[in-house]
Amino acid sequence: MVKPFLIKLISLSSTLVVLAGLLAFNLVSCTSVNADYDKMIVAVSILPQAGFVEAIGGDKVKVVVMVPPGASPHTYEVTPDQMTSLSKARIYAKVGSGVEFELAWMDKLIAVNKSMLVVDCSAGIKLLEMAEEELEGEHKEEVESEHSHEGLDPHIWLSVKNVKAMVRNICEGLAQVDAQNKSFYEGNLAAYLEKLDELDTELTADLADVANRNFIVVHPSFGYFAHEYNLNQISVEQGGKEPEADYLVRLINEAKEHSIKVIFVSPQYSTKSAAMIAQEIGGEVVIIDPLAKDFIGNMHVVETAVKKSMQ
């Protein structure tokens, strides 16, 4: 039989182990909280901007993303918890190019925190007309007259040249709010711009010898990418909506004419029309993400996929 004092000793030892574990957990938690507490909170609209802010701000920033992964910036609605997080931000870096989320929410977001600096990431960027993303050849004039996209293309973050301007704008905002770390931000900016130059050189070389320069995508997110490398993006959507039957017929004929065997889709959108077109042309549906956080890595993925589809 176990003696009473041994039972008490075992019980005391178990209690001490539990207490030690709780103390260690609390110390780690407090350290993490304190580390985050010292960081400048920067709010952004979409995930790629979070990558830009972190590239320039490094360990001095904590980023709050308003449109979370998997959601569409054309339809997303902000939650109360996000509004609470936003109230602590010192900077809001908006895309500024007419993204539907910002058109619907920007005034409300600013009202929650009127003291935060609003940085327009689109400053200095020339916006493209959405009408550039249509069918080519004998169908182009007919299609443009029927469903030309109105307005300007908001997807500015899918261009190396545009991203250079975006990160410069972000750097200026960070330095304005946190002047004592200006040299830190500018150093990170210089390093990131160098990486963007290398990316641009690689993409230009890789796409230079592609003969068939047409690719089909359901949602026309890649207009700036196409414009930058002399490609032709053909959009399945008509004005942000599912295509009409007569347009689908012309689109299928266009795909066959250019020997296109891939229909690109974004994770945020339906693949229904893409699957139907792919079946008609004997092709396949491939996912490319316009909202990936790692811009440089993602552009390599996009370029590789698009180039393969055009060969």
N, C-alpha and C positions, 0 to 999 in steps of 0.2 A: 504494500500500500504506500502511495506517495504521501510523504509527510506534509502537514499543513503549511510549514514555512517554505517548503519547496514549491508548492502551488502558488503561494503569494509571490515568490521570487520570479517564477515563470510569467505570472500575470503582469508583474511590474516591468519585466524585460520587454514583453510584448507591447505594453503601453509606451515605453520609451522608444521602441522602434517606430511605432506609428507617429509619435510626436516628432521624432527626428525627420521622418519622411515628410510630414506636413510642413515643418520648418524649412526644409530644403525646397519644397514646392513653392512656398511663399517667397523665399528669397529669389528663386528663378523668376517667378511671376513679377515681383517688384522690380527686378532688374530690367525685365522686358518692358514693363510699363514705363519705368523711368527713362529708358532709352527712347521709346516712342514719344514720351512727353517732351523731350528736348528737340524733337524734329518739327520742322515747319510743315503744316498740313496744306497740301495743294490739291484742289479738286479739279477733275477733268471730266469731259463728257464721255469719251470713249477709250477703250483699252490701249490702242496704239499710243495715245497721248501719255498714258501712264509710263510706257516704256521710254518716251522722250524725256519726260520730267525726271525719271530716275537716272537716266543717262547723264543729265546735266546736274541734277541736285545731289546725286549720290546718297550717302548716308545722312544727309542733312534734311531730307524730305520724307514725308509720309504721304502717299497718294490715295485719294478717295475717288473712285470711278463711279460716275453716276449711271451709265448704261453698262450693266454687268456682262460678263462673258455669256454668250449664247443668245443675248437679247438683241433686238434690232433698234438702231438709233432713229429709225423712222416711226416706230410705234411705242417705244418704251415709256412707262409712267413711273415717276419717282415715288419711293416709299417714305413713310414717316421717319424711319430709322436713318435713311439717307439724308433727310433734311436736318436731322439732329447732328450728323457728322459734318454736314456742310456748314453748320453754324460756327464751327471751330476753325474753318479754313482761313488762311491768310491770303490765298491766291485762288482764283478760278481761271483756268486756262481753257477758254472755249475754242472750238474748232473755227467758228466764225464765218463759215462758207455757205451757210444756209441749210445745215443739217436739220431735219424736221424736229428732232428732239429739242434742239436749242430754240427753234422758232416757237415751239409750244411752251417751253419751260423756262427759258432764260430769265425773263422778268421775275418770275416767281422765285427762282433760285437766288437771284440778287437780293430780293426783298428779305430773304431769310438772314442774310449776312451782308449788310450794306457797307461794312468796313473792309471787306476783302477786295484786293486788287483784281480787276478783270483783265486778263491778257487775251488779246485777239490773235490766235495763232495764224490766221489767214492774212495778216497784215503784210503787204508786199507781194502777195501771190495773185497772179492773173487767173481768174476763173474761166473755165471752158464752158461753151454752150453744150447742153445735153444733146442737142440735135446732131452733134458730130458722131454719135454712137448709133448709126442706123445701117441698113443694108447698103451694099454697094451695087455696082453694075447696072443692069437694065432696070432693076426694081427700085433703085435709090430715090429717084425723083417722085415716083408714085407713092412710096412709103412715107417720105418726108411730108408730103401734102396731107396724108391721112392721119398720122400720129406723131408728128414732131414733138419731142419732149420740150416742154416749156421751162424756161428758167436756166439757171447755171448749175453745173455739176458740183455737188458739195463734197465729193470724195477726194479732197486734196491730199490726204495723208498717204495716198498710194502712188507717190511720185518722189523720187530721190531729190530732185531739185526743190520741190515744195517742202519736203521735210527739212531741208537745210534752212529754209526761211522760218519754219515752225519752231525749230530748236533755238534759233537765234532769238525769236520773240520770247520764248520761254526763259532763256538765259537772262534777257533784259528784265523780265518780270521778277525773277528770283533775286537778281542783284539790286533791284529797286527796293524790294521789301527787306532784304537781308544784305545790306551794303558791306558789312564787315567780311562777308565771305565771297565778295564779287570775284576776286582772283581765282578762287576755287571753282566757281561756276564757269568762268571763262576758260579755265584750263580744261575742264571736262568738255566744254563746247568744242574747243579746238580738236580734241582727241576724237570726238564723235563725228565732226565734219570730215576729218581725215578718213574715217571708216566709210562714210557716205561717198566720198570721192572714189575710194577703192571699189565700192559696190557699183557705182555708176560705170566705171571703166569695165568691170567684169560683165555687167549686163549688156552694155553697148557691144562689146566684142562677141559675146555669145549669141546675140540676136542679129548681128550684122549680115550673116550669110543665109538667113532663112528666106526661102523663095515664096512660100505661101504665107502671107502675113495676116491672115484672117483667123479670128477665133470667136467662138460663140459662148456667151455667158448669160445666165438667166437674169440676174440683176446687174445693171450696168455700173458696177463699182470701179472698173479698171480703165476708165477713159483717160485719166492722166498718165497712167502707165503706158497705155497704147500710144498716146500722143507723143510721149517722150522717146519712144523707141520705134516710131514709124510703123506701128501695127494698126490693125483695124478691128475694133471691138464691135461685135454684132450682138445686140441685146434681144433676149427673148421677150422680156416684159415690154409692155406698151404704156408709157406714162406711169410706171409703177404698178401696173395691173397685169393680170394674166392676159396673154395674147388672144386676139380673136382668131376664128378659124381660118379666114382667108390669109391672114398674116402668117399663120403657122405653115400653110401650104407653101407660101413664097419663101419662108425661112428654110424649110426642108429642101426646096429646090436650090436655094443659095448654098446650103451646106454640101449638097451633092456636087454642085458646080465647082466648089473650091476643094472638094475631097476632104471635107471636115468630118472627123469621126469622133470628136469629143464635145460634149456639152458641159460647160463648167457651172457649178452651183456653189452658193455660199451656205455655210452651216445654219445661218439665220433664216433661210427661206425654203419654201416648198420645192421638192424635186419632181413634182407631178408632171409639169410640162416638159421638163428636161428629159425625163424617162421616156415620154411619148416620142419626142423628137429623136432621141438616141435609137429607139426601136425602129423608127422609119428609115434612118440612114445607116443602120447596121453599126452603130457606134456605142459609146459608153458615157456614163455620167461620172465626172470627176469633181471632187470638192477642193476649192481653194478659198481661203479665208481672208476677207478684206479687213477683218478686225482683230488680227493676231497681235499680241503685245510686242513680240520681238520683230520689229520692222525689218531689220537687215536679214535675219534668218528667214523670215516669211517671204521676202522678195526673191530670195534664191529659190525657194520652193515654188513660188508662182511662176517665175521665169522658166524654171526647168519643166514644169507641167505644160505651160503654154507653148514653149518651143517644141516639146515632144508632140503636142497635138497638131502642130503645123507642118510636121515633117512627113 
